[in-house]
Amino acid sequence: MDYELRIIAECPNSAPALDLFRQALAAENFDEGVRVVQLDSDEQAEALHFRGSPSFIADGHDLFPSTASPALTCRVYLRADGYAGLPSQEDVQAALRSATSNLL
């Protein structure tokens, strides 16, 4: 499986998101690396169905599907404790497990 973290340069959550993604992958015993893709045009956002930064991607699919319009913006995640700029590690791990089970 291929993993990508899609970001924009101005997003303060980009670096913490990469650490979070790597930790979640390690906790699930996935040793694949994460490729970071920085978007910098509306055309890229549209072509990649980019719903904001950071976006966690597995095999081309957003682990947290959203109905938001593609845009070069920061993203907000709903967590058990309210809205935040990053999902919880538990939520990332659950999304990874779900993505993996969909392949079986």
Secondary structure as the mmCIF struct_conf table of DSSP 4:
data_model
#
loop_
_struct_conf.conf_type_id
_struct_conf.id
_struct_conf.beg_label_comp_id
_struct_conf.beg_label_asym_id
_struct_conf.beg_label_seq_id
_struct_conf.end_label_comp_id
_struct_conf.end_label_asym_id
_struct_conf.end_label_seq_id
STRN STRN1 TYR A 3 ILE A 7
TURN_TY1_P TURN_TY1_P1 ALA A 9 GLU A 10
TURN_TY1_P TURN_TY1_P2 PRO A 12 ASN A 13
HELX_RH_AL_P HELX_RH_AL_P1 SER A 14 ALA A 27
TURN_TY1_P TURN_TY1_P3 GLU A 28 ASN A 29
STRN STRN2 VAL A 34 GLN A 38
BEND BEND1 SER A 41 SER A 41
HELX_RH_AL_P HELX_RH_AL_P2 ASP A 42 ALA A 47
TURN_TY1_P TURN_TY1_P4 LEU A 48 HIS A 49
BEND BEND2 GLY A 52 GLY A 52
STRN STRN3 SER A 53 SER A 53
BEND BEND3 PRO A 54 PRO A 54
STRN STRN4 SER A 55 ALA A 58
TURN_TY1_P TURN_TY1_P5 ASP A 59 GLY A 60
STRN STRN5 HIS A 61 ASP A 62
BEND BEND4 LEU A 63 PHE A 64
BEND BEND5 ALA A 68 ALA A 68
HELX_LH_PP_P HELX_LH_PP_P1 SER A 69 PRO A 70
BEND BEND6 LEU A 72 THR A 73
STRN STRN6 CYS A 74 CYS A 74
STRN STRN7 TYR A 77 ARG A 79
TURN_TY1_P TURN_TY1_P6 ALA A 80 ASP A 81
STRN STRN8 GLY A 82 ALA A 84
BEND BEND7 GLY A 85 LEU A 86
HELX_RH_AL_P HELX_RH_AL_P3 GLN A 89 SER A 101
TURN_TY1_P TURN_TY1_P7 ASN A 102 LEU A 103
#
